[in-house]
Amino acid sequence: MLRDLSFRGERVLLSGVDRHTAATIDALLRDGAQVTIRSDDAALPTSVLDLVERGLVSLDENLAVEDEAGFTVVIRAGRGGHTTSIAATTTSATSTPAPVRGTVTLVGGGPGDPGLITVAGLEALRTADVIVHDRLVPLAALSQARPDAIVVDVGKIPRGTFTPQERINTLIVEHARAGRCVVRFKGGDNFVFGRGGEEAEACGAAGIPVVVVPGVTSSVAGPALAGIPLTHRTLVQGFTVVSAHVPPHDPRSTLDWSAIARANTTIVVLMGVATLPAVTAELVTQGLDPSTPAAVVADAGLPSMRTVRATVADIAGVSAAAGLGAPAVVVIGAVAALDVTS
């Protein structure tokens, strides 16, 4: 592939098939190219044939050599499994780059282990001009930042030091307006109780382009790292994820705890360490069996990770006695008794 060029909107011909063809097509499609393959059906790998059948790629077995002039770039399958590119018939793909324009990329960093950040997220960190990060990101990943990158810590400590969300919104917009590529780096996933929606709206209102790189949400990863599958074919067919940063009956709470207690799904509670006694008491009051298994997974993905298990009636006390604190994920349901990794 011609990695330094952009083929958005351009016509690209792949002549022949080799072991790199599927990867080349995927990269071209993601870049916005219009891709045609010169080959017969029998030679196409299943993954490539699927793209043809879905109408994402055109197939022309009989395209003549003289017709290649209608394509921006022709890429020929080379011998030995290598792909060779030849120059385009137009120069649009190598034209003068557009003026620099700032962008904001919302990157979810996963539950704390730097090995669980996505490839796209890591690449965004490596190329960013500015990184605005929270305290629960995989901090080791910040070592991948460019030496000249601006790194801003806007972490929020529960009931402690914090940067107001409005200031964070202003900060990322100001840097993007200055023409910088900004990464808003958060733990877990930006769109799962991460306020990424608010930040994206602030950028949209300011006319700043936003790219979203989803992260591995702690609501799923935390239990998984503790050996707890949130669904299990013989036990439960779904899970419900809620935030308990405010307790039941608080005027700010919008949750229907009665419905949650009766849903017959695994219940996953985020931001619920401080309110866990009130949450578990309300679930039992609303009809959840007090003997239902429960678990608290603290510091998931970190060397300090700890897990305690008890019944839903006792889990708040057991967790407090063990000294578990935020960040933690609470799991309530039959699967909380499992540890499939042991």
N, C-alpha and C positions, 0 to 999 in steps of 0.2 A: 504493500500500500504506500501511497505518497502521503506520509503522515503530516507533512507541513502544509498541505493544500486543503482547501475546502471545496467540495463538489456539490454544495447545496444547489438544487435546481438544475444541475447539469446532467446530460445524458452520458452514461458510462456503459461501455460494452466489455463484457468478459468473454474472451474467445477461448473456449475449451475449459476443462475442469481439472483441478488438481486438489491435493489435500488441504490447501489453503483457501479454496473457493468459498466455503461457507463463512469463514471468518471475514474474508474480504467483503462479501456481500453484506454481512451484518454491519460492518463499519461504514460502508457506503450508504446503506439505508438510514442508519442513525445520523449520518451527515446530511441527509436530505437529497441524495442523488436519485436519479431515475435509472434503474439498472436493467440491462438486457443481457441475456446469456446466449451465446452461439454454441449450441450443443444439441444432442438428441436426448430424449427422455431416458433412455437406457443408461446413459453415462452419468446421470445426475444422482448424487447422494440423496438419501431420503430427506434430510433436513433442507436441502436446496429445492428438491421437488415440491416439498410442502410450501415453500415460499412462492413458487410458481403457481401452484394450485390455489393459493389464497390471493393471487393477483398482486402480490407485492413486488414481483420480479417478472419481466417479460422473457419469453423463450422464443428464439428464432433459429431453427436448425439450418436454414438455407440462406442466411444473410451473406450477400456477396461482399468481396473485398472492397469493391468500389463504393459500397454503401457505408463503409467505416467513416467516411468523411463527415457524416451527419452526427458523429459522436464527439463529445469533448475529449474523452480519454478512451483508449483501447488498452485493456489489460489482458495479456496472453498467458495462458498456462504454460509454464516453462518445464523443461526437462528436469528430472530429479526432484520433482515436487516443489520447485521454486516458481514464483510468479514474476513476470517481467512486464514493466509498464513502458508504453511508448508515448511520445508527445501528443498533445491534443491538437485538433484541427482548429480550435479557437483558443484564445488566451484568457478567457474569462476566469478560469480557475486560478490563474497566477496573476491576476490584476492587482492593483494597489489595494492594500487592506483598508477596510473602512476605518474611520476615525475611532480612537479609543473611547469606549463608553463603559462606565462602571456597571457592575452587576452584583447581585447578592445571591450566594448559594447557601441554602439551608442544608447543613450536613448533620445527619444523625450519627452519633459516634458509637452506639451500642451501649452495653451495660458496664463498661469499664475496662475490659480486657482489650488492649490495642489490636489483638489478633482478630477481633470481631467487628472491626470497622470494615466497610465495604471497600472494594478496589476504587470505585468512583469517589468515595469520600476521601480516601487517602490521596488520590490524585488532585482533588480540589484543595486539600491542605498544602500540598507541595507547590502549587502554582499561585496561591492566594497572595495578594498584596497586604491584606488585613485579615486577621483571624480574631473574631470576637467569641470567647468561649465561656462556658459555665464550669462549675467546680466538679461536676460528675462526668466530664468527658474522659476518655482514655488519655490521661495526661502525657503518657509516653509518646503518643502520636504527634504531639506538638513539636517533637524533635525533628519532624519531617518538614517543618516550615522553612521557607527560604531564609537565608541569613539576614536579608534586608526587610523581611516581612514585619509588619506591626502586629503585635500580639497583645490583645486587651482582655484582661480577666474581669468578667462581670458576674461572677458566681454569687449565688444567693444561699446563705446559710440559714436553715430554718430557725426562726425567732432570733436571728443574729444579723450580721453584716449582709447587706444586699444592695444591688443596683436596681433602682426602679425600672420597671418594664418600659415606661415611656422614655427614659433616658437611653435604654438599649435600642429602642426603635430609632430614636434620633441619631444615635451614634452610627448605626449601620447605614442609614440614609445619607448622612453627611459624607461618610467615606465614599460611598458609591457615587454621589454627585460630584465628587472630586476626581472621578474617572478611575477609581480603584476597583479591583476585583475583591469583593468582601466575602469571607466565609463566616457564616453564623454557625458555630460548632456547639452542639448540645449532646448530652448523654441520651442514650436510648434513641427514640425517634422524635423528631421535631413536632410531628403532628399528633402525638399521643401524649396529652397533658404536657406538652412542651412549649405551648404558646407560639408555635411556629405559624399558626394561622394568623395571629395578630401581627406578627412581624412581616408576613407576606402581604397582608393588607396595607400595612404602613408603607411598604415599598411600592406597592401598586398605586397608592394614592399619590406618591411622589414621582411616578413614572419610571421607576427603577425595575429593570427586568429581574425576575426571580427564577432560579433553578432549584429544584428540590432533589436532594439525594437522600432517600429514606434510610433509616437506621434500624438495627435490630432492637425492637422495643423490649425494655426490661420486664414488661408484663408477661412476656413469653419466655425471654431468655433466662430471667432469674429462676423461675421454677425449673426450666429445662436443665440448667447447670446444677441444680440440687437433685436431679433425677426424678422430677415430678412432671409427667405429661399432663397438660391441661385437658386433653381429651383422651379417651380410651374407649375402644369399641365396645367393651363389655361393661363399662361403668358410666360414661357420660358422653353426651353428644354435642356439647357446646360449652362455651365459657363466657362469662360476663366480666368486663373490666370496668372498675369504678375508681374515682378519686375520693379519698376521705380526708382531704385537707381541712374540711369542716365536718363536724359530727352530725349524726341524725338529729332532726328537730331544730338545727340551727337555721335561722331565717335565710341564710345564704345557700343552703343545701337544696338542690333541685331533684334529688334522687328519690325514687319510690322504693324504699327499703322493703316494703311488704312484697312487691312484685319480685324484687331480687331474691328474697328468701324463698319464694315459691317457684322460681324459674326452673329448678332442677338442673342447673348448670354449675360448673365450677365457678366459684366467685374469686376474682383476683382484685385485691385492694392495693392501690398505690397511694403513697403519701398518707399512710394510715397508722404510723407508729404511735403518735400521740393520742389519736382518737380511737385506737383499737378497742379499749374496754367498752366505749359507747357503741361502737359498730357491732361488736359481737353480741352485746346485750340486746341490741335492737333486732338483730337477725333472729335470735332465739325467741324474743317476744313476738315476732312476726311469724313464728311457726317452724323455724329451722330446728331440726333435732339437735339438742345440746351435745349429743355424742358424735356429731359429724366431725370427721378428721379435719385438722387445720395445720398449717405450717407457716413459719415466718422465715424468709430467706433474706439475710442482711449482707450487704457488700458483695452482691453477686458479681462474679467476674473478676474479683480482686483476690489477692492472697489472703486477705482477712475475712473472706466469706465464711459465714456460719449459718446453720439451719437448725431450728428447733421445731418439734412437732408435739401436738397435744390435741384435745378436743376443742371445738369452737368455744365451749363454755370456759375452758381453762387457758386457751392460747395466749390471751393478753397477759395473764399473770406469769405464765411460764416464760414468755418472751422477756418481760420486764425483769424477772429474776435472773435471767441469763445475761442481762445487760445489753440486749440487742437494741440498736438505734438506727436512725435513718442514714443512708437510704436502705429501704427494705421493701420486699414484696410479700404480701400476705395471700395465701392460697387456702380456700375453704371448700371442702368437698371430698368425695371418696378418694380422689386421686392423691390428695395430700398425704395419705398414709403410705404411698408408694415411694420407693427409691430404686429406680430401675438401673442405676449406675453402680449399685453396691454389689 
